[in-house]
Amino acid sequence: MLKIEKLKARLRETGEEILKGVDIEVGKGKIVAIMGPNGSGKSTLVNVIMGNEKFEVISGKIEFDGQDITDLPTHERAKKGIYVSFQHPPEVDGVRLASFIPMVLQKYHPDDDTPIPKLRKMMGETFKRVGLDESFLKRHINVGFSGGEKKRAEVAQLYIIKPKLAILDEIDSGLDVDALKAISSMITELRNSGIGFLLITHYPRLLHHLDVDEVKVMVDGRIVKSGGIDLALEIEDKGYEAVGV
């Protein structure tokens, strides 16, 4: 599904090289987690995968579903089935979630003909499942939301839209235990339906609730270590220094 080969990228404004040869693969129905300390390049990787123009690819390649998407604009990457929840989801004043979600759903699944009343009911049930009242659907995207509410709303949208690949950057920050369990349950359901996940996180508390296929540690723009959930637990117990970082 997603294949990143020897990816190097820099910040256009300063020319600083941030990604220094990254290799990652995320298959259908797989969960790959990337861990690393602050400033290691994790969020930059997310931005580069989605074609943020602040960053320039120096070399390497990004493939999705067997197609080279390295030079595609962001909206074309999204239309191919990539969903991203950023570390700090932006506020979009003037656009209500109740209108936005059906519009995005049509972009991802143009053949979807779910009747509007049925879709509205499903949207309300999904938001309740992540601990958000149905009234949130009437609000403008993320406007006035707390950090945790933004993350819950992002996962609810993901669950409704059902893309091919979900990239979640620090989706567990600001969540209490109950929200973490609800979101983990939804991620597991989506994974079992064939959706791939790339999870970016500092801490493995979310990973405790998921059957993760691979854990990768990123430091200074490079993947320095790969393993299973045991690697994440070792980092949790002893810190990054314990794994040679």
Secondary structure as GFF3:
##gff-version 3
##sequence-region A 1 245
A	DSSP	beta_strand	2	11	.	.	.	ID=ss1
A	DSSP	beta_strand	17	26	.	.	.	ID=ss2
A	DSSP	beta_strand	31	35	.	.	.	ID=ss3
A	DSSP	alpha_helix	42	49	.	.	.	ID=ss4
A	DSSP	beta_strand	55	64	.	.	.	ID=ss5
A	DSSP	beta_strand	67	68	.	.	.	ID=ss6
A	DSSP	alpha_helix	74	79	.	.	.	ID=ss7
A	DSSP	beta_strand	82	85	.	.	.	ID=ss8
A	DSSP	beta_strand	92	96	.	.	.	ID=ss9
A	DSSP	alpha_helix	97	108	.	.	.	ID=ss10
A	DSSP	alpha_helix	116	129	.	.	.	ID=ss11
A	DSSP	three_ten_helix	134	138	.	.	.	ID=ss12
A	DSSP	beta_strand	140	141	.	.	.	ID=ss13
A	DSSP	alpha_helix	147	161	.	.	.	ID=ss14
A	DSSP	beta_strand	165	169	.	.	.	ID=ss15
A	DSSP	alpha_helix	177	192	.	.	.	ID=ss16
A	DSSP	beta_strand	196	201	.	.	.	ID=ss17
A	DSSP	three_ten_helix	207	209	.	.	.	ID=ss18
A	DSSP	beta_strand	214	219	.	.	.	ID=ss19
A	DSSP	beta_strand	222	227	.	.	.	ID=ss20
A	DSSP	alpha_helix	229	238	.	.	.	ID=ss21
A	DSSP	three_ten_helix	240	243	.	.	.	ID=ss22
###
